[in-house]
Amino acid sequence: MAQTETQNIRGTDYRLFKLAPLQGGRLATRVGQMLAAGIADGDALQSMIKAYRDKTPAEDGVEGVKAPNPLDVIQDDTKLLQALAGGLARIDADALYDAGLECLKPGFFAGERKLHDTAALNAWFEDHPDHLLLCLAWALKVNCAGFFGKGGQA
């Protein structure tokens, strides 16, 4: 039975049926390859590793200590910020966008409304354009994160 995930995005409850594991694994491999192209810069990798290594214990579940805002970490590291901007420019945007749309194929709902084909997706996002990229990013995370040891089961 297909696993489902739910997420509230800008006041709308979305529900997504995850891809089957073999299909999701293939997608995760493609997405990983796209993202790797974006961080081919050695300085970027070094900055990302340093930011991860320097995280506070609160991020590992220790109570009473406030974790730093990830945006502050990025903002405070000029090399990392430059590397991320340069890396984003190297990612194949069309391929990443298509991968996000592929994640919606098994089943995608806005509230109780099934967005089952291109016409239904276009009609919905015509009225909610600010939700589109957020939904695609969430769908990619739901379907890919588990294969990289993040986000639970794949």
N, C-alpha and C positions, 0 to 999 in steps of 0.2 A: 504494500500500500504506500502511496506517495506521501512523503512528509510535507507538511505545510508550515509556513512561517507567516507571521502577521507583523505589521509595522504601521504606526500612525505617522503619516507624512502631511504636515501642514493641515491638520484637522480631519484628514480622511483616513479611514482604516483600510489598509491594503492587505490582501491575502495572496500568497504565492505558493504554488505547488512546486517543490524542488524537482530538478532534473534527476533522472535515474543515475545511480553512482557511476556507471561506465560512461554515460553521456556527460555527466558533470566533471568527471576526471579529465576527459578530453578537452572540455571547455577550460578547466582550470589550468591545464598545460598551455593552452593557447594564450590565456590571459597572463600567466606567469611569464611567458616568452615576450609578450608585448611590454610588460612592466619592466622586465630585465633590460630591454633596449633603452628604456627611459632612465636607468640608473647605471649606465655603463661607465660613468665618470668615477674614478677612484676616490676623489675628494668627497663626492656625494655618499659613497658607500661608507667611508671612514666617518663622516659626520653622522650618518644614520646609526651606525654601530655605537658611536660614542653617546648619542642621545638615548639609545636603548639601555646601554650599560649604566648610564648615570641616572636612570629613573629612580624615584623615591620608593621606599617600602610600601607606601600607601597604595601604589599601583598593583602591588602583589597581594592586597587584601588586608593589610595591617590597619586596624582602626585607629582613629584619633590623629592621623597625620594626613594633611590634605595633599593630594597628588597635584603636580603642576599641570596647568592647562597645556595640552599638546601644541596649541597654536602659539603659546608663549615660547615654547622650546624652539619651534621653527623660526619664529620671528627673531629670537635672540642669537641665532646662528646664521650669519650672513652667507657663509659658504654653503650651508645646507639649503637655504632659501634659493640661492642662485642655482644650485644643482637641481633642485626640484623643478624650478621654472624651465631650465634647459632640458631636463628629462621629459617633462610633459610635452615639449615641442617635438621630441623624437618618437612619441607613441603614435601608432597608426590609429588615428581617431575613428576612421570609418570601421575598421576591424573591431575596435573596442565597443563602438556603438552597436554594431551587428551582434556582437557577443551578448551585450545587455538585452537586446531584443530576443535573442535565442532563449534566454532565461525565462522569458514570459510565456513561451509556447505551451508548457505543460498545463498551465492554468493560472490566470491572473485576474483578481477581482478588486474592484473599488467599491467598498461597502458590499452590497449584495449583487452588484452589477458585474457580470462576467465580461471581461475585455478579451474576447476570443479570437479576433482577427484584426487585420490592419485597419479596416474601416471602423471597428469599435474602438481601437486604441486611438486613432486619429480623432474621432468624435469626442472621446473623453479628454484627451490632452489639448484639444482645441480650447476647451473651457478651463483647463488646469495646466497651462504650459509650464508654470513654475514647479510642477511636480515631476515632469518627465525625466530630467536628468537625475533627480534624487531617487526616483523609482528604479531607473536602470542601474545606478550605482548600488542601491540596496539589493537588487536582484543578483547582481554579480557577486556581491559579498556573501549572500546567502548560499549561492551555488558553488563558490570557489574556496571560501575561507577554510572549510574543514579539511581540504586536501593539503593545506599548508600548515596544519597543526593549530589553526585559530578558529574559534567559533564552533567547537563541538564536532558532532558527526558530519561527515561529508554528505 
